[in-house]
Amino acid sequence: MNLTRHPFRTTRPPRLGAATRRVRRTLAGILVITLGIGGLASDRPPASASAEITLTPVADTYVAESSPDAQYGSRLSLRVDAAPTIVASYLRFDLGDISSGVTRATLRLYVAASVNAAVAANEVSDVTWSEKEITYLDAPPIGAVVGVTADMKADSWATVDVTSAVSNTVLSGSPAISLALTGVGTSASRFLSRESGLATAPQLIIETGGAPPTTTPAATTTSAPLPADDVQPGVPMRGAFYEPGYPGRWSQAGIYPFTNYAPSAGLYDGGDIDIVKQQIGAMQYGNIDMAISSWRGPGDVSDSRVPTLLSAARGTSFRWGVYYEEERLSDPTVATLTADLTYLNERYGADPSALRVDGRFVVFVSADSSDACQMVDRWKAANTVNVYLVLKVFSGYAQCGNQPDDWHQYGPASAADGQGAH
């Protein structure tokens, strides 16, 4: 087997708090936008009818790492920059009583200036922030990428497909949605804000009722187009297994703290993005290119932490894959595996900080001592979304008729492991 096609080496987690070198953050700022209904609720068509609804911002602003205490809610423009410090934008729309089902949602932004531009729209769970108060220091955490702009030109409209985010928000019953705009690659962009006037304010166009939009086949579907400059680690690459569940996992089996070592960061909170940035810096200091974060299913804390991990790596060369843990505990059905892979791929697969091989999101899969070739058969049948599957080795794995994209070993008793050409 060609080593470049099987690039992984894995290592047990190092004492991440021991390194003091911090990661250089290369995004230049954060843009925040809050959008509202373009008209009174009484003017809108009935929810059951097929309709196109245009919403405009109820608030919009940006925040910048270079001026962490400053707020920019009254500015005529919104900024996004990806180097050398963070500048990002937040958007919030009031959704009103939309309930008939979203068939398409498009974010439109009027481009005032753009350089090497591609901008990602990201989920933001917090819808309570104020454009007159928000700063870089207290900005809500930025979640997973839901869409990426195509090439942009000044003095024209740019669009982002945000259907998945809006549809999920409507289904949850939330009356509002927040989005953040972040730079992709080495982009710097400026858009007109709601303060510039209604004609050039950001818009969220929502289509409801009627037939759902045409999508690409499931085998090639991702939540968003891949970044134009999809920078991934060179091969062979070195990775570390990563547990995202702290502080909840400090206490296990009646033992507190459940650890052989005393982290220099103390009993830290893995949901703190600054802690994660320090850990990424420590791993990079140890020549580790990517981490494999344990994942225990939608809604689990390990799932809720993925957006933080991805955001913490933004602007660095570090990348994140996930470790599917349930296979170690049971034998999930093909239907369950397909649903989980679809969820992972659509939610995280196109994020700029996600680990990809040949453009495909990388999913590692755990296993137990009883697993054999039938496990490979199930995963091959389930992988309709074409993620890059890396299964855990077992006795006789090389003789299986079906083969995944790659293999790995999980053996914490050894500092590092490489499975031959894998």
C-alpha positions in Angstrom: 0.0 0.0 0.0 1.2 3.5 -0.8 2.0 5.4 2.4 0.6 8.6 1.0 -2.8 7.0 0.8 -2.7 5.8 4.4 -1.2 8.8 6.2 -2.0 8.3 9.8 0.2 7.8 12.9 -1.5 8.0 16.3 -0.2 8.9 19.7 -1.7 8.9 23.2 -2.6 12.4 24.5 0.4 14.3 25.8 0.4 16.4 28.9 -1.2 19.3 27.0 -0.9 21.9 29.7 2.9 21.6 29.9 3.7 23.6 26.8 3.5 27.3 27.1 3.7 28.2 23.4 0.4 29.6 22.3 -1.1 29.2 18.9 -0.9 32.2 16.6 -4.5 33.2 15.8 -4.7 34.2 12.2 -8.3 35.4 11.8 -8.5 39.2 12.0 -11.9 39.7 13.7 -15.5 38.6 14.2 -18.5 40.2 12.4 -21.9 40.0 14.2 -25.2 40.6 12.5 -28.7 40.3 13.9 -31.5 40.3 11.3 -35.2 41.0 11.7 -38.5 40.7 9.8 -38.8 42.9 6.7 -42.3 44.0 7.5 -45.1 43.5 10.1 -46.2 40.0 11.0 -49.7 40.9 9.7 -48.3 41.6 6.3 -46.8 38.2 5.9 -48.5 35.3 4.0 -50.1 32.5 6.0 -47.5 30.0 7.2 -49.3 27.2 5.3 -48.9 28.9 1.9 -45.9 28.6 -0.4 -44.1 31.9 0.1 -40.8 33.8 0.0 -40.1 35.9 3.0 -37.3 38.5 3.1 -36.0 39.3 6.6 -33.6 42.2 7.4 -31.3 42.6 10.4 -32.6 43.6 13.8 -29.0 43.9 14.8 -25.6 43.7 13.2 -22.0 44.4 14.2 -18.5 43.0 14.2 -15.9 42.4 16.8 -12.1 42.4 16.5 -9.4 40.7 18.4 -7.1 43.7 18.0 -9.6 45.9 19.9 -11.1 43.4 22.3 -13.1 46.0 24.3 -14.5 47.9 21.3 -18.1 47.5 20.0 -19.0 48.5 16.4 -22.8 48.2 16.4 -23.4 51.7 14.8 -21.0 51.2 11.9 -22.2 51.4 8.3 -20.1 48.3 7.4 -19.5 44.8 8.7 -16.0 43.3 8.5 -14.5 39.8 8.2 -10.8 39.2 8.2 -8.7 36.0 8.4 -5.3 37.4 9.1 -3.4 38.2 11.2 -5.9 38.7 14.0 -9.6 37.7 14.3 -12.4 39.8 12.9 -15.8 38.1 12.5 -19.4 39.1 12.1 -22.6 38.0 13.9 -26.1 38.1 12.3 -29.4 37.6 14.1 -32.8 37.3 12.4 -36.2 37.3 14.0 -38.1 34.4 12.4 -41.6 35.2 13.7 -44.2 32.4 13.2 -42.6 30.5 10.3 -43.9 26.9 10.8 -44.8 25.4 7.4 -41.4 24.1 6.7 -38.3 25.8 5.2 -37.4 24.6 1.6 -34.6 27.0 1.1 -32.8 29.8 3.0 -30.3 32.2 1.5 -28.2 34.8 3.2 -27.5 37.9 1.0 -24.7 40.3 1.8 -23.9 43.5 -0.2 -20.1 43.5 -0.7 -18.4 46.8 -0.2 -14.8 45.4 -0.5 -13.3 42.0 -0.8 -9.8 40.6 -1.1 -9.1 36.8 -1.8 -12.5 36.4 -0.4 -14.4 33.4 0.8 -16.6 33.8 3.8 -18.2 31.1 5.9 -21.5 31.4 7.7 -21.5 29.6 11.1 -24.1 28.6 13.6 -24.3 30.6 16.8 -26.6 29.2 19.5 -26.9 32.5 21.5 -29.6 34.8 20.2 -29.6 37.2 23.2 -26.6 39.4 22.4 -26.9 43.2 21.9 -25.2 44.9 18.9 -24.6 48.0 21.1 -22.8 46.0 23.8 -21.1 42.9 22.2 -17.3 42.9 22.1 -14.6 40.4 21.2 -14.2 39.5 24.8 -17.9 38.5 25.4 -18.9 37.5 21.9 -20.9 34.2 21.7 -19.0 31.1 20.7 -19.0 30.4 17.0 -20.3 27.0 15.9 -20.1 24.8 12.9 -20.0 26.1 9.3 -23.3 25.9 7.5 -22.4 27.5 4.2 -19.6 29.2 2.3 -19.8 32.1 -0.3 -18.6 31.7 -3.8 -16.1 34.2 -5.2 -17.2 37.7 -4.3 -16.9 41.0 -6.1 -17.2 44.5 -4.7 -20.4 46.5 -5.3 -22.5 43.3 -5.8 -24.5 40.8 -3.7 -22.9 37.6 -2.3 -25.0 34.7 -1.2 -24.7 31.8 1.2 -27.0 28.8 1.4 -28.0 28.6 5.1 -31.0 26.2 4.6 -29.9 23.6 7.2 -29.4 26.2 10.0 -32.7 28.0 9.4 -34.6 24.8 9.0 -33.2 23.3 12.2 -34.0 26.6 14.1 -37.6 26.7 12.9 -38.1 23.0 13.8 -36.7 23.8 17.3 -39.3 26.5 17.8 -36.8 29.3 18.3 -38.1 32.7 17.3 -34.7 34.0 16.2 -31.5 32.8 14.6 -27.9 34.0 15.0 -25.2 33.4 12.4 -21.5 34.4 12.4 -19.4 35.2 9.4 -15.8 34.1 9.5 -12.9 34.3 7.0 -11.8 31.3 5.0 -8.1 31.0 4.0 -6.6 34.5 3.8 -9.7 36.5 3.1 -10.6 40.0 4.1 -14.1 41.3 3.3 -16.4 44.2 4.1 -20.2 44.2 3.8 -22.7 47.0 4.2 -24.7 46.8 7.5 -28.3 47.6 8.3 -27.2 51.1 9.2 -26.3 51.7 5.6 -30.0 51.6 4.6 -32.7 49.1 3.7 -31.6 48.8 0.1 -28.1 47.4 1.0 -28.8 45.8 4.4 -28.1 42.1 4.8 -31.1 39.9 3.9 -32.3 36.4 4.8 -34.6 35.1 2.1 -36.6 32.1 3.3 -38.8 30.0 1.0 -41.5 28.0 2.7 -44.0 25.4 1.5 -43.9 23.8 -2.0 -41.3 21.2 -3.0 -38.0 21.1 -1.2 -34.9 22.2 -3.2 -33.0 19.8 -5.4 -29.9 18.4 -3.7 -26.9 16.5 -4.9 -26.8 12.7 -4.3 -26.2 11.6 -0.8 -22.8 10.1 -1.7 -21.4 13.6 -2.4 -23.5 15.8 -0.1 -21.8 18.0 2.5 -23.3 20.8 4.6 -21.4 23.4 2.6 -18.9 23.7 -0.3 -15.3 23.0 0.8 -13.1 26.0 1.4 -11.5 27.3 -1.8 -8.1 26.8 -0.2 -8.5 23.5 1.7 -5.3 23.3 3.6 -4.7 19.9 5.1 -1.7 18.3 6.9 0.9 16.7 4.7 1.2 12.9 4.7 2.2 11.0 6.6 0.5 12.9 9.4 0.7 12.4 13.2 -2.5 12.4 15.2 -3.5 12.2 18.9 -6.7 10.8 20.5 -8.5 13.5 22.4 -11.2 13.4 25.1 -13.5 16.5 25.0 -15.8 15.7 27.9 -14.1 17.6 30.7 -14.9 18.8 33.4 -17.6 16.1 33.5 -15.1 13.2 33.0 -12.8 14.3 35.9 -14.9 12.1 38.1 -15.2 8.4 37.0 -15.7 5.1 38.8 -16.0 7.0 42.1 -12.5 8.5 41.7 -11.9 12.2 41.6 -9.9 13.3 39.8 -9.8 10.3 37.5 -6.3 10.9 36.1 -2.7 9.6 36.4 -1.3 13.1 36.0 -1.9 16.6 37.4 -2.5 18.9 34.4 -0.6 22.2 34.7 -3.9 23.9 33.6 -5.6 22.4 36.6 -8.9 20.6 36.4 -9.8 22.5 33.3 -13.1 23.0 31.4 -12.9 21.5 27.9 -15.6 23.8 26.7 -13.4 26.9 27.3 -12.1 27.9 23.9 -9.0 29.5 25.3 -8.1 26.2 27.0 -8.6 24.4 23.7 -6.4 26.9 21.9 -3.6 26.3 24.5 -4.0 22.5 23.9 -3.8 22.9 20.2 -0.6 25.0 20.6 0.8 22.2 22.9 0.0 19.5 20.3 1.5 21.5 17.5 4.6 22.0 19.7 4.8 18.2 19.8 4.6 18.0 16.0 1.1 16.6 16.1 -0.9 17.6 13.0 -4.5 16.6 14.0 -6.6 15.3 16.8 -9.3 12.6 16.9 -12.0 13.7 19.3 -14.2 11.1 21.0 -17.8 11.3 19.7 -20.7 9.5 21.4 -23.6 10.6 19.3 -25.8 13.7 18.6 -26.8 15.6 21.7 -23.9 14.2 23.8 -21.5 16.6 25.4 -18.8 15.2 23.0 -20.9 16.4 20.1 -21.6 19.8 21.6 -17.9 20.4 22.0 -17.0 19.9 18.3 -17.9 23.5 17.2 -15.6 24.8 20.0 -12.8 22.5 18.8 -13.2 23.6 15.2 -13.4 27.3 16.1 -10.3 27.1 18.3 -8.3 25.8 15.4 -9.5 28.5 13.0 -6.6 30.2 11.3 -4.1 27.5 12.2 -2.9 24.4 10.3 -4.3 22.1 13.0 -7.3 19.8 12.0 -9.9 17.8 13.8 -11.5 14.4 13.1 -13.9 12.4 15.3 -13.7 9.0 17.0 -17.0 7.1 16.8 -17.2 5.4 20.2 -20.5 3.4 20.0 -19.0 0.7 17.9 -16.8 -0.3 20.9 -19.9 -0.7 23.1 -22.4 -2.4 20.6 -23.0 -3.2 17.0 -25.0 -0.3 15.6 -27.3 -1.1 12.6 -26.5 0.1 9.1 -29.4 2.5 9.4 -28.0 4.0 12.6 -24.5 4.3 11.2 -25.8 6.0 8.1 -27.8 8.5 10.1 -24.8 9.3 12.3 -22.4 9.6 9.4 -24.9 11.9 7.6 -25.2 14.0 10.7 -21.4 14.3 11.2 -20.7 15.0 7.5 -23.5 17.6 7.1 -22.7 19.4 10.4 -18.9 19.4 10.5 -17.5 17.9 7.2 -17.0 21.2 5.4 -15.7 23.2 8.3 -12.3 24.9 7.4 -10.8 23.2 10.5 -12.1 19.7 9.8 -9.7 16.9 8.8 -10.2 15.8 5.3 -8.4 13.4 2.9 -9.1 13.9 -0.8 -11.8 16.3 0.2 -13.6 13.8 2.4 -14.3 14.3 6.2 -12.3 11.8 8.3 -14.2 9.6 10.8 -12.2 7.1 12.9 -14.2 4.2 14.3 -13.4 2.3 17.6 -14.0 -1.4 18.0 -14.0 -4.2 20.6 -12.3 -7.6 20.8 -15.2 -9.4 19.2 -15.4 -7.3 16.1 -14.5 -8.9 12.8 -15.0 -8.6 9.1 -18.8 -8.2 9.5 -18.1 -4.8 11.2 -16.3 -3.7 8.1 -19.3 -4.8 6.0 -21.7 -2.8 8.1 -19.6 0.4 7.9 -19.1 0.1 4.1 -22.8 -0.3 3.6 -23.6 2.6 5.8 -21.1 5.1 4.3 -23.5 6.6 1.7 -22.1 10.1 2.4 -18.6 9.1 1.3 -16.7 10.1 4.5 -13.1 8.8 4.8 -13.4 5.8 7.1 -10.5 4.8 9.4 -11.5 1.6 11.3 -9.6 0.1 14.3 -7.6 -3.0 13.5 -8.6 -6.5 14.8 -7.1 -9.9 14.3 -7.3 -10.8 10.6 -8.4 -7.4 9.4 -6.2 -7.5 6.3 -8.0 -10.6 5.0 -11.5 -9.0 5.0 -13.2 -8.9 1.6 -14.4 -5.3 2.3 -11.8 -2.8 3.3 -12.2 0.8 4.7 -10.2 3.7 3.5 -7.6 3.2 6.2 -6.9 1.4 9.5 -5.6 2.5 12.9 -4.7 1.0 16.3 -5.8 2.3 19.7 -3.4 1.1 22.3 -2.8 3.6 25.1 -0.1 1.4 26.6 2.2 2.5 23.8 3.2 6.1 23.2 2.8 5.8 19.4 1.7 3.3 16.8 1.7 2.9 13.1 0.1 0.0 11.3 2.5 -0.6 8.4 1.4 1.3 5.3 -1.6 2.6 7.2 
